[in-house]
């Protein structure tokens, strides 16, 4: 429905129209009496896609997954009181993951102090680290909603837009919302820090260029490759930027605790690390070991990020791509030769570096090797895919075996080290994937916490989603801690039901894998899938390694 400026309409309809004018075509949520009319107007009057979650926490997770894949602000909606408090874990995850999203939350009427669902919503939101933006009056809907979206983009975190229910049926004159962000002007200021960084690069004989997600765009990628070729440096990424340099002959892959043997050896030989858009956290630094004895240069557009995790030898605040180009220009002016670090031998060793196909052959009957199974499934799933990784004891094997083709195709769900967030984010990612398959690697504990109830949502939405459950029949991280103390681990074992028949009962398809023959059937199911597919890998808890990050 076309609505003219200043035309009278209800607040809930105006907010729905405003979302459309802001470019929002997809919203996730769960309706209640404080947001149902708004959600209905978004669908019926604006033609928006509304994905209904089973739980409010999942609705926010869906928006986070959608935002990571699209690069847009994710949008979700919930009702008041418990509807909002149910989202707290997901809001914390969004804050820690610096993911921009807007949660449009209904609120009880200010005058209805005895409403059973009345809670101090502002205080709950602020406790998560998310931002809070109040709909101040019916007449300010456009300005207030615009502010919420502007803050989400600039602050890189969830913003809750609080919508009192007693405003919604009031009439207002429609005004179009506007989000104006200042033009991004990347600069590389001439400074002593810049000169120091160039001096370190010029004297280096074994440099490595490291890219984080802050340098994960195409422009930065191309500039970093040019710099790498100019100085003779191999390339590496953080986990979140994995896939950025896929196909490059000197791509070492992930830098840090997930490094391959060849990458770890090469990092050990390096004398200089040039990090673009990376926070250099302890996992990237290998708990300090991977940076020890090396000169470190850190380049980041955000001043607060430079030197935040560790002291660096040179810190440059600037646009990653422009800084890389400036480095090249200054090195050329000084006629500094390239290092010999990128040798034919290193290229050959990188090309030959493969993960071992098995962890162990000592398996309990009716179980399979996790690494062999995941590698086999990785080959079966189309390479142009979106990969979502839940948290748990299995996750290192998931990260090592099933890769995404580029940073935007990888969804990170463990910023707060919480298990069970993967399914919600996978649904949002699958909605955003637009024709590409989405694969979720989850543990049985995490899947039972947050995945099982939303598998029905994936079925209802007809998503191309492959869920691989690494099932050791309990909470694996706790199992290994009991074992380390020579204690009985039975408290960590849960004896779940077979998940494949449950997935089929919910309208999808399920395959249980207990043997090589079952794995063949799972591969066939991947090839013939026509909707959500669950693959239940039965694993021996004694055969799995501990989480080592």
SVG drawing of the C-alpha trace seen along z (x, -y; Angstrom):
<svg xmlns="http://www.w3.org/2000/svg" viewBox="-6 -16 72 69">
<polyline fill="none" stroke="black" stroke-width="0.4" points="0.0,0.0 1.4,-3.4 1.2,-5.9 1.8,-9.6 3.7,-11.9 1.5,-13.2 -1.3,-10.7 -3.0,-9.6 -2.5,-6.0 -2.0,-4.0 1.4,-3.9 1.8,-0.2 1.1,-0.6 3.4,-3.6 6.3,-1.6 5.7,1.2 5.8,-1.2 8.9,-2.8 10.7,0.5 10.0,0.8 11.2,-2.7 14.4,-1.8 14.9,1.1 14.0,3.9 12.3,6.8 12.9,9.6 12.1,9.7 12.3,12.5 10.2,12.7 7.6,14.1 4.3,12.2 2.4,11.3 -0.2,8.7 2.4,5.9 3.7,6.5 1.2,8.6 -0.5,5.8 2.9,4.3 4.1,7.7 0.9,8.2 1.1,4.8 4.7,5.6 3.5,8.7 0.1,7.7 0.6,4.1 4.3,4.0 4.8,7.4 7.7,8.2 8.9,11.6 8.3,12.6 10.0,15.7 8.2,16.8 10.5,18.3 9.5,20.9 11.4,19.0 12.3,15.3 16.0,16.0 16.0,17.7 14.3,14.8 17.2,12.5 19.7,15.2 18.1,15.4 18.5,11.7 22.2,12.0 22.8,14.8 21.1,12.8 23.1,9.7 26.4,11.6 25.7,13.1 24.1,10.0 26.1,7.2 22.8,5.5 21.2,4.6 19.2,7.6 15.7,7.0 13.6,9.0 10.5,8.3 9.2,9.7 6.5,8.8 6.9,7.2 8.0,8.6 9.1,12.3 9.2,11.9 12.0,9.4 13.8,11.1 13.9,14.4 16.3,12.6 19.0,11.7 21.5,14.4 21.1,13.6 21.6,9.9 24.8,10.6 26.0,12.7 25.2,9.9 27.1,7.4 30.2,9.5 30.1,10.3 29.7,6.6 26.7,7.5 24.4,4.7 20.7,5.4 17.5,3.8 15.1,5.6 11.6,4.0 10.2,4.9 6.7,4.2 6.3,2.7 3.4,2.5 1.5,-0.7 3.0,-3.2 -0.2,-3.6 -0.7,0.2 1.6,0.7 -0.1,3.9 0.3,5.7 1.7,9.2 4.2,8.8 5.5,5.4 9.3,5.5 12.0,2.7 12.9,3.3 15.5,0.6 17.4,2.0 17.3,5.6 18.6,4.4 21.4,2.2 22.6,5.2 23.4,7.1 25.5,4.3 23.0,3.7 21.6,0.2 18.1,-1.0 16.1,-3.5 12.6,-4.5 9.6,-5.4 9.0,-8.7 5.6,-9.5 3.4,-8.5 4.5,-11.6 8.2,-10.8 8.1,-7.2 10.1,-8.1 12.8,-9.9 13.1,-7.4 13.2,-4.3 15.8,-6.1 18.0,-6.7 17.8,-3.0 19.0,-1.9 21.7,-4.6 23.0,-3.5 23.0,0.2 25.2,-0.5 27.6,-3.0 27.8,-1.2 28.0,2.3 25.7,3.9 22.0,4.7 19.8,1.8 16.4,2.4 13.6,0.1 11.0,0.0 7.4,-0.4 4.7,-1.0 1.6,0.9 -0.8,-1.9 0.7,-4.0 0.0,-1.5 -3.6,-2.3 -3.2,-6.0 -3.2,-7.8 -0.3,-9.9 0.7,-11.6 3.1,-9.4 6.6,-10.8 9.4,-8.9 12.3,-7.8 15.8,-8.7 19.1,-7.2 22.0,-9.4 25.5,-8.1 28.5,-10.3 30.5,-9.4 33.3,-6.9 36.5,-8.6 39.4,-6.2 42.6,-8.1 46.2,-7.1 47.7,-10.1 51.4,-10.7 52.8,-10.0 55.7,-8.6 53.7,-5.4 53.4,-5.0 57.1,-5.6 57.9,-3.1 55.7,-0.5 57.3,-0.9 60.8,-0.7 59.9,2.6 58.5,4.0 61.6,2.8 64.0,4.6 61.9,7.8 63.2,11.0 60.2,13.2 57.0,11.2 53.4,12.6 50.3,10.5 47.4,11.3 43.8,10.2 40.9,10.1 37.3,9.5 37.9,5.8 39.8,6.2 37.5,8.8 36.0,6.7 37.0,7.1 38.9,3.8 41.1,4.7 41.6,8.2 43.0,7.0 45.3,4.4 46.6,6.9 47.4,9.4 49.3,6.6 51.3,5.8 52.0,9.5 53.4,9.9 55.4,6.7 57.2,7.8 57.2,11.5 54.9,12.4 52.5,15.3 48.9,14.5 46.9,15.7 43.5,14.8 41.8,14.9 39.0,17.5 36.3,15.0 38.0,13.9 38.7,17.4 38.4,17.9 39.4,14.4 42.5,15.6 41.1,18.9 43.0,20.1 46.1,17.9 49.2,20.1 50.7,18.6 47.5,18.7 48.4,20.2 44.8,20.3 43.9,19.6 46.6,17.9 46.5,19.1 45.4,22.1 43.6,23.6 46.7,23.3 47.7,26.3 51.1,27.9 52.6,26.0 51.1,22.7 52.3,23.2 55.8,24.0 55.8,21.0 54.6,18.7 57.4,19.9 59.9,18.9 58.4,15.4 60.1,12.3 57.2,9.8 53.4,10.0 51.5,7.2 47.9,7.5 45.1,5.7 41.6,5.4 42.4,8.0 42.1,7.6 45.0,10.0 43.1,11.8 44.7,14.7 43.4,17.4 44.9,15.6 48.1,15.1 48.2,18.8 48.1,17.6 51.1,15.4 53.3,18.1 52.7,17.2 53.7,13.6 56.6,14.2 59.9,12.9 58.3,11.2 57.8,7.5 54.0,6.8 52.4,4.1 48.6,3.6 46.4,1.6 42.8,0.9 40.3,-1.8 39.2,-1.9 41.7,-3.6 40.4,-1.7 41.3,1.6 45.0,0.8 46.9,2.3 43.8,3.4 44.8,7.1 48.5,6.7 51.3,4.2 52.4,3.8 55.6,2.5 53.8,0.2 50.1,-0.8 48.5,-2.6 45.0,-3.9 43.7,-3.9 41.8,-2.2 43.3,1.2 43.3,1.0 44.6,-2.5 47.3,-1.7 48.4,1.3 48.7,-0.8 50.6,-3.5 53.1,-0.9 53.7,0.2 54.2,-3.4 56.7,-4.1 58.6,-0.8 58.8,-1.5 60.1,-5.0 62.9,-3.6 63.6,-0.8 63.3,1.8 63.6,5.3 61.0,8.1 61.9,10.8 62.5,14.4 60.1,15.8 57.6,16.9 59.7,19.7 58.8,22.4 59.3,24.9 56.7,23.0 54.2,23.0 54.6,26.7 54.2,27.5 51.1,25.3 49.6,27.2 50.4,30.5 49.2,29.7 46.1,31.8 44.4,32.6 44.8,36.2 41.6,38.1 41.2,39.9 41.5,39.1 41.5,42.6 40.6,46.2 39.7,47.2 35.9,46.6 33.0,48.1 30.7,50.2 28.0,48.3 30.1,45.0 32.1,43.3 35.3,41.2 34.3,37.5 37.0,36.2 36.6,38.8 32.8,38.3 33.0,34.5 35.6,34.6 33.4,36.9 30.3,34.7 32.4,31.6 33.1,33.1 29.5,34.0 28.1,30.5 28.5,27.9 31.5,25.7 29.4,22.5 27.8,22.7 27.2,20.9 28.8,22.5 27.5,22.0 29.3,23.5 27.7,24.0 29.8,24.3 30.9,27.5 33.7,30.1 33.4,31.0 33.8,27.5 37.6,27.6 37.0,30.5 34.2,28.6 36.4,25.6 39.2,27.7 37.1,29.8 34.1,27.8 35.1,24.5 33.2,21.5 34.3,20.0 34.6,16.5 34.2,14.5 30.6,13.5 29.7,17.2 30.9,18.0 28.6,17.4 30.3,17.2 28.0,18.1 30.4,18.6 31.4,15.0 30.0,15.6 31.1,19.2 27.5,20.4 26.3,23.6 22.9,23.9 22.9,20.6 23.8,22.2 20.3,23.3 18.8,19.8 21.7,18.1 21.7,20.9 18.0,20.2 18.8,16.5 21.8,17.4 19.8,19.8 17.2,17.1 20.0,14.7 21.8,17.4 19.3,17.1 19.8,20.5 23.1,21.6 22.9,24.5 23.6,23.6 25.3,26.2 25.2,26.1 27.7,28.2 26.3,28.6 26.7,30.8 23.9,32.9 23.7,30.9 23.6,27.5 21.1,28.9 18.8,30.1 19.1,26.7 18.2,24.5 18.1,26.5 15.3,29.1 12.5,26.6 13.6,24.5 14.1,27.4 10.3,27.2 10.8,23.5 13.4,24.5 10.9,27.0 8.0,24.5 10.3,22.0 11.4,24.7 15.1,23.8 18.0,25.5 19.6,26.4 21.9,29.3 22.3,29.9 25.2,32.1 24.8,33.2 28.1,34.4 26.4,36.7 28.4,38.2 25.2,38.6 25.9,35.9 27.8,32.8 31.3,33.6 33.2,30.7 32.0,31.7 32.7,35.4 36.4,34.7 36.7,32.6 35.4,35.5 37.8,37.9 40.7,35.6 40.0,35.8 39.5,39.6 35.9,39.1 32.8,40.9 31.5,38.9 28.0,40.4 26.5,37.1 27.4,35.6 25.8,38.4 22.1,37.7 21.0,40.7 19.2,38.6 16.6,40.2 17.6,40.9 17.4,37.5 17.0,38.5 13.4,39.9 12.5,36.8 13.7,34.6 11.6,36.7 8.6,36.5 9.0,32.7 8.6,32.7 12.3,32.8 14.5,35.7 16.9,37.4 19.8,39.9 21.5,41.7 25.2,42.5 26.7,45.4 28.9,46.9 30.6,46.4 27.5,47.7 25.3,45.2 27.7,42.4 27.2,43.4 23.5,43.0 24.1,39.6 26.1,38.5 23.2,39.7 20.7,37.7 22.8,34.6 22.7,35.0 18.9,35.7 17.8,33.2 14.6,31.3 14.4,29.5 16.0,29.4 18.2,32.5 19.5,33.7 22.6,36.0 23.0,37.6 26.7,38.7 27.0,41.2 30.3,40.6 32.3,42.3 32.9,39.8 36.1,41.6 37.5,41.1 37.0,37.3 39.9,35.0 39.5,32.2 38.8,28.6 42.2,27.0 42.1,23.4"/>
</svg>
